[in-house]
Amino acid sequence: SDIVLKQSILETGWYKSNLCKENNNLFGFYYKGEFLKFSCWEESVAYYYRWQTRHFNSECCDDYYDFLVRRGYAEDKEYINKLKSIEI
């Protein structure tokens, strides 16, 4: 979706961050305080897809932005506004 693409853009600073370049982590996923490392960016997308499949329920949220808020996806209170401001 466009929202997920915007998330990868925001999380990586248009794919320029070290987290993206060195760890192939497009979404800022971390575990036990350490950012996850992927061998290629496709693995990062697959990880996001598995996370989304486990947590997204269209019955609870008809809006994906609302879902991200309810899941507490980002610590930044302006995260959703930042996503909405990205033009692709």
C-alpha positions as CSV (number, residue, x, y, z in Angstrom):
1,S,0.0,0.0,0.0
2,D,1.0,3.6,-0.3
3,I,1.0,4.0,3.4
4,V,3.6,1.2,3.9
5,L,5.7,2.7,1.1
6,K,5.5,6.0,3.0
7,Q,6.6,4.3,6.2
8,S,9.7,2.9,4.5
9,I,10.5,6.4,3.1
10,L,10.0,8.1,6.5
11,E,11.9,5.4,8.5
12,T,14.9,5.5,6.2
13,G,15.1,9.2,5.2
14,W,14.3,8.3,1.6
15,Y,16.5,5.2,1.9
16,K,19.6,7.1,2.9
17,S,19.9,6.1,6.6
18,N,22.7,3.8,7.9
19,L,20.0,1.5,9.2
20,C,18.8,1.1,5.7
21,K,22.1,0.9,4.0
22,E,23.9,-1.3,6.5
23,N,21.1,-3.4,7.9
24,N,18.5,-3.4,5.1
25,N,16.0,-2.5,7.8
26,L,13.3,-0.4,6.0
27,F,10.9,-0.1,8.9
28,G,13.0,0.5,12.0
29,F,12.2,-2.9,13.5
30,Y,14.1,-3.8,16.6
31,Y,14.1,-6.6,19.2
32,K,15.5,-6.3,22.7
33,G,16.8,-2.9,22.1
34,E,18.8,-3.8,19.0
35,F,17.8,-2.9,15.4
36,L,17.2,-6.0,13.3
37,K,19.6,-6.8,10.5
38,F,18.5,-8.2,7.2
39,S,20.6,-9.6,4.4
40,C,18.6,-7.8,1.8
41,W,15.7,-5.3,1.8
42,E,13.3,-7.9,0.6
43,E,13.7,-9.7,3.9
44,S,12.7,-6.5,5.7
45,V,9.6,-6.2,3.6
46,A,8.8,-9.9,4.3
47,Y,9.2,-9.3,8.0
48,Y,6.9,-6.3,7.9
49,Y,4.3,-8.4,6.0
50,R,4.5,-11.2,8.7
51,W,4.1,-8.5,11.4
52,Q,1.1,-7.0,9.5
53,T,-0.5,-10.4,9.0
54,R,-0.3,-11.1,12.7
55,H,-1.6,-7.8,13.9
56,F,-3.9,-6.2,11.3
57,N,-7.6,-6.9,11.7
58,S,-9.7,-5.0,9.2
59,E,-12.7,-5.5,11.4
60,C,-11.2,-3.3,14.2
61,C,-9.8,-0.7,11.9
62,D,-11.1,0.5,8.5
63,D,-8.2,2.9,8.2
64,Y,-4.6,1.8,8.2
65,Y,-3.4,5.0,9.8
66,D,-5.8,4.2,12.7
67,F,-4.4,0.7,12.9
68,L,-0.9,2.1,13.2
69,V,-2.0,4.4,16.0
70,R,-3.8,1.6,17.9
71,R,-0.8,-0.7,17.6
72,G,1.5,2.0,18.9
73,Y,3.6,1.5,15.9
74,A,5.8,4.6,16.4
75,E,7.0,6.6,19.4
76,D,6.8,9.9,17.5
77,K,3.5,11.5,18.2
78,E,3.7,13.2,14.8
79,Y,4.3,10.0,12.9
80,I,1.0,9.8,11.2
81,N,1.1,13.4,10.2
82,K,4.6,12.9,8.8
83,L,3.4,9.9,6.8
84,K,0.4,11.9,5.4
85,S,2.7,14.7,4.3
86,I,4.9,12.5,2.1
87,E,4.1,12.8,-1.6
88,I,4.9,9.8,-3.7
